Amino acid sequence: MQPPITDPAVLAGYLTDASNVPGRADALFRPRSAEEVAEVLAAATAQGVPVTVTARRTSTTAAAVPRGGWLLSTERLCTVHALDDADAGVLLGEYQAQVAAAGRLFPPDPTSRHDCSLGGAIACNASGARSFRYGPTRPWVRAVDVVLPDGRILHADRDTPIPADWPLPAWTEPGVKTAAGYFPADNLLDLMIGQEGTLGVITRAWLRLTDAPAGVLSLIAFFDDADALRAFVRRARDGARRPGRLARPGALDPAAIEYYGPHALDMVRARVPDVPAAAIGALFIEIEHDGEPPLDRWWDALVDGGALADDTVVAEDERGRERLLAVRHAIPAGVNERVVHNGMPKVGTDFAVPDDALAPMMAAYDAVDMDKICFGHIGDNHLHLNLLPRTADELARAKAIYRQLALQAVALGGTVSAEHGIGKLKRALLADMVGPDALAGFQALKRHLDPGFVLGRGNILAGPVDDAAPNY
Ligand SMILES: Cc1cc2nc3c(=O)[nH]c(=O)nc-3n(C[C@H](O)[C@H](O)[C@H](O)COP(=O)(O)OP(=O)(O)OC[C@H]3O[C@@H](n4cnc5c(N)ncnc54)[C@H](O)[C@@H]3O)c2cc1C
């Protein structure tokens, strides 16, 4: 086993993630192979030392924050072996660029793709705007090498059975986009996707690619009426290609439908001139095509659907797309500025609900009386409501509101996390969502594979000793 790094100055760079929750660790390992990962995990298990896998630390749920013990960084597992075969530590955006240069597409597109790792995206089953059409990371992974907490190295694909003596939780996921809890898997690969660094360390992955579309038409359509906007979303997704389903002939068939609420538009207005004064909401839509952008069809649909059609901003080429992306990026940039100005963290939801629950969920978001910005993946009924507290009292109130909204999402048949995962901050919400039996099932599986709760301690489940209290 390589000697660990214990220099506090080096460790300091690994102690938090995008959640800003502070962590602590005694040592850092940066293995270069699955065998070296196995040595670290076997030693940790033998000594009962917690190990936190850390990749690019873009987790928003403190999943990569260590609560003592050792850190295992995947940064040196960084080789792209072939177009469809890469190490876990490779930057997702760089990998996708290599794939794109060959005219192919690896669809998972979390907003953080230029900052996060491939292994992190697999471990969290990350999603993005294109998940509407292509699904999350899961279906795009064909196989992984994974190291179990006891140091065993396994190769897992969808034909690899889960060993018969592993106790599997019996539960059903809500029928929405979700990244909460262990996947009810019938093969070892699917169990290892979305486990947030608690069941094994993914060292290498074999990916599924598809052909890149010949062209992408992007547009931002503005609405002055929320009901018309939602009706247009229903129309746009009617018959669209979705994961596991082909498009119905004649359907509008967008690849992504993103939403910007009124406060998000105000933020955009401050930065770009294209937002009409009457707009109370907007849809950012991407349409893949075979070289002939279907502009007329979309124009007719927008006019018919009550959009402020003359104000629609359309991009048919890369330059135009960049202009549109500037509008999109204005929102997270504006949120971050507000957070810095307030000196308080934002409290951001990640709930998704079934189609027929979108309107009541949006009504609940609208009713929240606090500085807020709502935007996100409306095609999947998955919006991020960002509460922006200005004082400690408001922060406490924001967390209480968040919990109430989570319960409402669950009551409507939704999930408490559609893409960011549970990590350490949302364990109480997961318990609310899955109930005690499923939770006991998750615990039994974890205990079987990792009796000392050594790996990813505090993520998804409370460990035997865990001082990281859930935040919500
Ligand atoms: C600005 C911003 C935008 C984001 N947008 C999105 C989005 O659109 N969609 C989305 O889904 N998420 C999003 N995220 C969340 C986050 O980027 C993703 O979950 C990402 O996949 C995490 O990758 P990472 O390399 O940073 O992992 P880390 O943050 O380092 O780790 C995340 C978790 O995965 C585990 N892990 C990492 N690598 C491995 C491995 N090889 N084997 C086992 N476990 C491992 C860690 O232990 C930890 O539990 C966003 C985050 C930020 C800050």
The ligand as an ORCA input file, in Angstrom:
! r2SCAN-3c Opt
* xyz 0 1
  C     -23.005     23.752     -9.999
  C     -23.451     22.303     -9.854
  C     -24.341     21.781    -10.756
  C     -24.757     20.450    -10.643
  N     -25.629     19.973    -11.564
  C     -26.032     18.708    -11.491
  C     -26.952     18.213    -12.458
  O     -27.375     18.914    -13.376
  N     -27.339     16.926    -12.347
  C     -26.870     16.114    -11.356
  O     -27.258     14.946    -11.318
  N     -26.003     16.553    -10.415
  C     -25.571     17.821    -10.467
  N     -24.699     18.288     -9.529
  C     -24.233     17.383     -8.456
  C     -22.869     16.691     -8.756
  O     -22.139     17.478     -9.668
  C     -23.013     15.317     -9.337
  O     -23.610     14.459     -8.412
  C     -21.669     14.682     -9.773
  O     -21.947     13.523    -10.485
  C     -20.700     14.360     -8.650
  O     -19.428     14.019     -9.232
  P     -18.042     14.300     -8.507
  O     -16.962     13.734     -9.342
  O     -17.906     15.729     -8.168
  O     -18.210     13.449     -7.184
  P     -17.961     13.864     -5.667
  O     -18.754     15.068     -5.331
  O     -16.517     13.879     -5.363
  O     -18.626     12.599     -4.941
  C     -20.020     12.432     -4.961
  C     -20.378     11.091     -4.312
  O     -19.985     10.031     -5.173
  C     -19.054      9.177     -4.511
  N     -18.083      8.770     -5.530
  C     -17.395      9.571     -6.380
  N     -16.651      8.834     -7.204
  C     -16.883      7.540     -6.873
  C     -16.393      6.303     -7.368
  N     -15.524      6.260     -8.376
  N     -16.849      5.169     -6.800
  C     -17.737      5.210     -5.785
  N     -18.226      6.346     -5.269
  C     -17.790      7.490     -5.809
  C     -18.471     10.000     -3.387
  O     -18.062      9.180     -2.320
  C     -19.670     10.830     -2.995
  O     -20.510     10.051     -2.190
  C     -24.268     19.620     -9.592
  C     -23.361     20.155     -8.691
  C     -22.950     21.469     -8.810
  C     -21.967     22.012     -7.820
*
